[in-house]
């Protein structure tokens, strides 16, 4: 009787795990695949005569790409929090906050799809001669990081004392199993060209 009870307990624990199917990573296992280019550049043109308080700036965007580990469920991010540091040391030895730049909170919706194994990769047209290459479909998502450069950052760069500010960008949301999901990336913002 004890043996039957023990077997029932083991089967009861294994049943939910067997139901996971293609997904083996719960909660979602999502990592940064790339930030391209590696920094955001703000370039200021020299103002015309008599307009030294005005500026014209061009912003080069950076694209963040996230990817799931094999078997990971997907996730949706709903907020982006941004803190700015200028490379100086704060009171605790960590990089100090950039003076005059407030933290940002941006509402958005950004999805990273699940990374799944195909049941039979040969069933689908893969566009390659080797069907083994298509066994895994990596879920990815891309987001433009240019939105972190707001008017306050542009003003800061025009009157800069430093040519680089780092944006600590944190994406927060939930995976498909409703577990909290968070990804953090440091993005340098480089100021070039004219300064006041």
C-alpha atoms as one frame of an Amber mdcrd trajectory, in Angstrom:
protein
   0.000   0.000   0.000   2.861   2.372   0.856   4.456   1.622  -2.512   1.212
   2.459  -4.365   0.828   5.651  -2.349   4.439   6.628  -3.148   3.948   5.932
  -6.876   0.753   8.001  -6.869   2.608  10.901  -5.259   5.446  10.735  -7.839
   2.997  10.574 -10.743   0.993  13.473  -9.281   4.113  15.645  -9.153   5.291
  14.648 -12.639   1.931  15.159 -14.381   2.070  18.991 -14.419   5.692  18.879
 -15.617   4.816  16.550 -18.482   2.099  19.004 -19.505   4.671  21.716 -20.211
   5.176  20.320 -23.710   7.646  22.369 -25.734   8.319  24.816 -22.899  10.920
  23.837 -20.332  11.931  27.249 -18.972   9.309  28.682 -16.605   9.497  31.496
 -15.588  10.686  33.045 -18.859  14.446  33.021 -19.449  15.071  36.116 -21.569
  18.436  37.714 -22.268  19.821  40.685 -24.185  20.853  39.548 -27.648  22.181
  42.892 -28.861  22.065  46.677 -28.687  22.840  48.014 -32.141  24.545  50.384
 -32.447  26.036  50.085 -28.978  25.221  53.685 -28.027  22.844  56.535 -28.832
  24.549  59.593 -30.354  23.189  63.131 -30.109  24.915  65.526 -32.506  24.390
  69.292 -32.167  24.755  71.684 -35.082  26.239  75.096 -34.415  23.458  77.672
 -34.037  23.244  80.626 -36.374  24.454  84.085 -35.383  22.441  85.580 -32.529
  20.756  82.269 -31.683  23.257  80.791 -29.232  20.514  79.630 -26.840  18.866
  77.529 -29.569  20.088  74.269 -30.984  19.361  71.717 -33.678  20.214  68.130
 -32.749  20.101  64.828 -34.614  19.671  61.605 -32.665  21.011  58.265 -33.873
  18.782  55.481 -32.576  19.834  52.234 -30.929  17.738  49.064 -31.172  17.527
  46.602 -28.270  16.949  42.964 -29.261  15.865  40.461 -26.611  15.759  36.688
 -27.125  14.448  33.746 -25.119  16.552  30.773 -24.119  15.555  27.465 -25.786
  12.211  26.313 -24.364  11.463  29.639 -22.674   7.918  30.936 -22.513   7.228
  34.429 -23.849   6.906  37.682 -21.934   5.314  41.085 -22.377   6.917  44.208
 -20.921   4.700  47.148 -19.961   6.996  49.789 -18.458  10.452  51.177 -19.126
  12.241  52.861 -16.206  15.277  55.004 -16.979  17.919  56.369 -14.594  20.791
  58.531 -15.805  24.374  58.445 -14.485  27.289  60.629 -15.552  30.260  58.481
 -14.521  30.973  60.291 -11.245  30.953  58.273  -8.055  27.972  58.547  -5.757
  28.082  58.290  -1.970  27.974  54.454  -2.054  30.658  54.035  -4.722  28.133
  53.399  -7.499  27.905  55.775 -10.469  26.324  59.056  -9.442  23.076  60.402
 -10.852  23.487  62.907 -13.677  22.695  66.327 -12.204  19.595  67.840 -13.752
  18.304  64.614 -15.330  15.225  63.127 -13.682  14.313  59.452 -13.764  11.805
  58.486 -16.455   8.933  56.002 -16.507   7.587  55.194 -19.961   4.441  53.125
 -20.506   4.690  50.788 -23.471   3.955  47.274 -24.687   6.881  45.174 -25.883
   6.598  41.450 -26.589   9.209  38.682 -26.663   7.740  35.545 -28.214   8.289
  32.029 -26.797  11.277  29.968 -27.937   9.879  26.605 -29.018  11.078  23.325
 -30.454   9.262  22.185 -33.585   7.442  18.897 -33.227   8.742  17.840 -36.643
  10.906  20.467 -38.362  10.550  18.682 -41.708   6.869  19.641 -41.890   7.643
  23.317 -42.493   9.429  25.050 -45.321  12.634  26.268 -43.697  14.334  27.957
 -46.633  17.498  25.933 -46.039  18.654  22.553 -47.241  19.376  21.299 -43.731
  16.140  20.783 -41.763  18.165  20.275 -38.550  18.802  24.048 -38.527  15.107
  24.686 -38.014  14.447  22.519 -34.970  14.372  25.531 -32.660  12.420  28.743
 -33.165  13.979  31.466 -31.000  11.449  34.029 -29.796  12.724  37.598 -30.069
  11.498  41.149 -29.668  12.963  44.506 -30.691  12.570  47.936 -29.176  13.841
  51.386 -30.151  15.791  53.036 -27.334  15.709  56.532 -28.858  12.686  57.403
 -26.700  14.928  57.754 -23.625  16.384  60.935 -25.172  13.742  63.453 -24.131
  13.913  67.258 -24.096  15.624  67.253 -20.696  18.432  65.024 -22.038  18.819
  67.233 -25.124  19.123  70.365 -22.938  21.633  68.584 -20.701  23.788  67.581
 -23.674  23.759  71.095 -25.137  25.054  72.583 -21.864  27.181  69.544 -21.099
  30.084  69.185 -18.761  30.529  65.548 -19.855  30.365  64.011 -23.329  28.697
  60.796 -22.146  25.711  59.982 -19.956  24.639  56.397 -19.294  20.968  55.447
 -19.292  20.171  52.486 -17.039  17.090  51.081 -18.797  14.877  48.552 -16.967
  12.013  46.799 -18.745   9.324  45.369 -16.451   6.347  43.150 -17.197   5.069
  39.578 -16.911   5.764  36.333 -18.683   3.050  34.086 -20.104   2.775  32.261
 -16.763   2.184  35.627 -14.995   5.576  35.631 -13.256   7.260  39.080 -13.057
   9.849  39.600 -15.806  12.616  42.204 -15.694  15.519  42.981 -18.043  18.094
  45.736 -17.454  20.573  47.226 -19.924  23.058  50.130 -19.782  22.975  52.369
 -22.850  25.584  55.131 -23.290  24.323  58.419 -24.728  27.158  60.297 -26.441
  26.964  64.045 -27.081  28.950  65.414 -30.027  29.175  68.629 -31.993  28.486
  72.121 -30.687  27.968  72.813 -26.989  26.988  76.007 -25.229
